[in-house]
Amino acid sequence: MGRFPHGGYESELDIVAYQPIQNHLFHIEPSTDARSWEKREVFFRKKFDAGKKYIIEDILTWLPHNKTFD
């Protein structure tokens, strides 16, 4: 998701789900990463920030584009 004008993408997401009755959006990143917690936090923060930026625009395109989630 997050296609670059020159080709390629900013990131990829492992699992994205939307539960419409309760209006919940889920972004799950399973990992067997063995790096330190500090390094994992940096890595996963980047992925979750990209998810917030692109999930509605690139993946769940039928949801209102002004929708936000935490």
N, C-alpha and C positions, 0 to 999 in steps of 0.2 A: 504494500500500500504506500501511498505517497510517491507516485511516479515522478521522477526527475525529468525536466525538459530534455536533458541530454541523454536520457536512457537510464534504466535501472530504477530501483526503488529505495526509499528511506529505510524501510523496515518490513518485517513480516510478523504476523501474529499467529500463535498456535491454535487457540480456541477462543471464539467469540460467539456468545449466545445472547438472545433477547427473549425475555419472558414478558409477553405483552399484557397479560392480565394485571400483573403488579408493576408493569413498566420498569423492569429491572434489566440492566445491561451488564453482562459478565465478560470479562477479559481474563483468560487464564493462561499462564505461561509455565507449563511443567518443565522441570529441568533436573538433570543429574550433575549439575555444575559442581566442581570441586574447588573453585576459587574461594578466597576469603569472603566473609560477609560484606566487608567494605567494598570489594570489587564487584560482588554480585549486586549490591544496592545500586551502584553506578550503572551497571549493565541493564538491570531491570527497570530502573527509573526511566532510562532512555526509551525502552520498549513501551512502557505504560504511557509515557507522555506522547509518543507517536500514536498510540492507540486512541487517546483522547482527541488527538488532532484529526485523525483520518477514519475512524470506524464508521461514523455516520456518512461521511462524504463518499468513501470508497467501498464500504462493505454492506452496511444496512441502509442503502440509498432510499428506501421507502419511508424511513422515519423523517420527521420534520428536521430540516437542516439547522434550525435554531435550537434544537434539543441539546442539552448538556448533561453530563453525568460526572460523578466523583469516583 
